[in-house]
Amino acid sequence: MPDDAPSAPALAVGVRERLLDAMGQCLTERGYAATTVADVVRTARTSRRSFYQEFADKQECFVELLRHANDELIASIGAGVDPDVGWQTQVRQAVRAYIDSCERHPETTRSWIRELPALGQSARAVQVASIESFTELLARLTSSQQMRDAGISPMSAEIALIVWAGIRELAASALEHGRPLRTIEEPAVAACIALLGVSQPSVS
């Protein structure tokens, strides 16, 4: 059997999925800039021909991996928030779901924030899609009855963008300085609560 022939378990997973998983592993081991197509192919235990049947180049594979990671992140946050608990608890649940997702893929998180923006138009397209999906998610999460009862309006796109950028920067800073991602929970929760603009009872 050739050295790059896939094992029986690997055959159960599609080639595209194996290549994406391999790209994620390479990001963890060496980062995007130092990763080559040969690294991805070797890790996926497939051939260059198979790689180029799925992706035009290393960048396309990387961008597709980050698109998948964003979809997983959005789904995790949406599933992690209980609309029937108090609104402040909902905020904390959303932040914790974000952190949980980043902890599962720390190097993908760092690459998304630091390396993706330098890749041009294809990177910009996935960034825009990420912002749009995050904006829609926050608008939905802030439309719960608990939020309305607290005087909170559905979050605007502008505020959602501030939340999106701020929490990502907190996560990147923690990863780059070797701090646990859990250290961003309290500042992220505090910032989100402040940005929600909770209505206060008027004083007569």
C-alpha positions in Angstrom: 0.0 0.0 0.0 1.4 3.5 -0.9 2.6 5.6 2.1 -0.1 8.2 1.3 -3.0 5.7 1.0 -5.7 6.5 3.5 -6.5 4.0 6.3 -9.8 2.3 6.6 -11.2 4.9 9.1 -10.0 7.7 7.0 -12.0 6.4 4.0 -15.2 6.8 6.0 -14.7 10.5 5.9 -14.9 12.5 2.7 -11.7 13.8 1.1 -12.8 17.4 1.5 -13.5 17.0 5.2 -10.2 15.2 5.7 -8.4 18.1 4.0 -10.1 20.7 6.1 -9.4 18.7 9.3 -5.8 18.5 8.2 -5.6 22.2 7.6 -6.8 22.8 11.1 -4.2 20.4 12.5 -1.5 22.2 10.5 -2.6 25.6 11.8 -2.2 24.2 15.4 1.2 22.8 14.6 2.8 25.5 12.5 0.4 28.3 11.7 -1.0 29.3 8.3 2.0 31.1 6.9 4.3 28.1 7.5 1.8 25.5 6.3 2.2 24.2 2.7 -0.1 22.1 0.5 2.4 19.2 1.1 1.8 19.5 4.8 -2.0 19.4 4.4 -1.8 16.5 2.0 0.5 14.5 4.3 -1.6 15.1 7.3 -4.8 14.2 5.5 -3.1 11.1 4.0 -4.2 11.8 0.6 -2.6 13.0 -2.7 -1.9 16.4 -4.2 -4.2 15.5 -7.0 -7.0 15.0 -4.5 -6.2 18.3 -2.9 -6.4 20.2 -6.2 -9.7 18.5 -7.1 -11.2 20.1 -4.0 -9.3 23.4 -3.7 -7.6 25.8 -6.0 -4.8 26.5 -3.5 -3.8 26.6 0.1 -5.7 29.8 0.7 -9.0 28.5 -0.6 -8.7 25.5 1.8 -7.9 27.9 4.7 -10.8 30.2 3.9 -13.2 27.3 3.6 -12.0 26.0 7.0 -12.7 29.3 8.6 -16.1 29.5 7.0 -16.9 26.1 8.6 -15.5 27.3 11.9 -17.7 30.4 11.8 -20.8 28.3 11.1 -20.0 26.1 14.1 -19.4 29.2 16.3 -22.8 30.8 15.4 -24.6 27.5 15.9 -22.9 26.9 19.3 -23.8 30.4 20.6 -27.4 30.1 19.4 -27.8 26.7 21.1 -26.0 27.8 24.2 -28.5 30.5 25.2 -31.7 29.8 27.1 -34.2 32.5 26.2 -36.2 31.8 29.4 -33.6 32.7 31.9 -32.7 36.2 33.1 -31.3 38.5 30.4 -27.9 38.9 32.2 -27.6 35.1 32.4 -28.3 34.9 28.7 -25.4 37.3 28.0 -23.1 35.2 30.1 -24.3 32.0 28.3 -23.6 33.6 24.9 -20.1 34.7 26.0 -19.3 31.2 27.5 -20.5 29.5 24.3 -18.2 31.7 22.3 -15.3 30.9 24.6 -16.1 27.1 24.5 -16.0 27.2 20.7 -12.7 29.1 20.6 -11.2 26.7 23.1 -12.0 23.8 20.9 -10.1 25.4 18.0 -7.7 28.0 19.5 -5.3 28.2 16.5 -8.2 28.6 14.1 -9.5 31.4 16.2 -6.1 33.2 16.2 -5.6 32.6 12.4 -9.1 34.0 11.7 -8.4 37.2 13.6 -4.7 37.8 12.7 -4.0 36.0 9.3 -7.3 36.0 7.4 -7.5 39.9 6.9 -4.2 39.8 5.0 -5.5 37.5 2.3 -7.5 39.8 0.1 -10.9 39.6 -1.5 -11.8 36.0 -0.7 -11.0 36.7 2.9 -13.1 39.8 2.9 -16.1 37.8 1.6 -15.9 35.4 4.5 -15.4 38.2 7.0 -18.5 40.0 5.7 -20.6 36.8 5.8 -19.3 36.3 9.4 -20.4 39.8 10.5 -23.8 39.3 8.9 -24.4 36.0 10.6 -23.2 37.3 13.9 -25.4 40.5 13.6 -28.5 38.4 12.8 -27.7 36.1 15.7 -27.4 39.0 18.2 -30.6 40.6 16.9 -32.4 37.4 17.5 -30.9 36.7 20.9 -31.8 40.2 22.1 -35.4 39.8 21.0 -36.4 37.4 23.7 -39.1 38.2 26.2 -36.6 38.5 29.0 -34.7 41.2 27.0 -37.9 43.1 26.2 -39.0 43.0 29.8 -35.7 44.6 30.7 -36.2 47.4 28.2 -33.7 46.1 25.8 -34.3 46.5 22.0 -32.9 44.1 19.4 -29.3 44.9 19.0 -28.5 47.1 16.0 -25.9 46.1 13.4 -23.6 48.8 14.5 -23.5 47.6 18.1 -23.3 44.0 17.0 -20.2 44.9 15.0 -18.6 46.5 18.1 -19.3 43.3 20.1 -18.0 41.1 17.4 -14.8 43.0 16.9 -14.2 43.6 20.6 -14.6 40.0 21.8 -12.5 38.7 18.9 -9.7 41.1 19.9 -9.9 40.0 23.5 -9.7 36.4 22.4 -6.7 37.0 20.1 -4.9 38.9 22.9 -5.4 36.1 25.4 -4.1 33.5 22.9 -1.1 35.5 21.9 -0.1 36.2 25.5 -0.7 32.6 26.7 -3.6 33.4 28.9 -6.6 31.1 29.3 -9.5 32.2 27.1 -11.7 32.0 30.3 -10.0 35.2 31.4 -12.0 37.2 28.8 -15.3 36.1 30.2 -15.8 38.8 32.8 -14.7 41.8 30.6 -16.7 40.5 27.7 -19.9 40.0 29.8 -19.5 43.5 31.3 -19.0 45.1 27.9 -22.0 43.3 26.4 -24.2 44.4 29.3 -23.1 48.0 29.0 -23.6 48.0 25.2 -27.2 46.6 25.5 -28.3 50.0 26.9 -30.7 48.7 29.5 -33.5 51.2 30.2 -33.5 52.4 33.8 -36.7 53.4 35.6 -37.2 57.2 35.6 -36.8 59.0 38.8 -39.7 61.4 39.7 
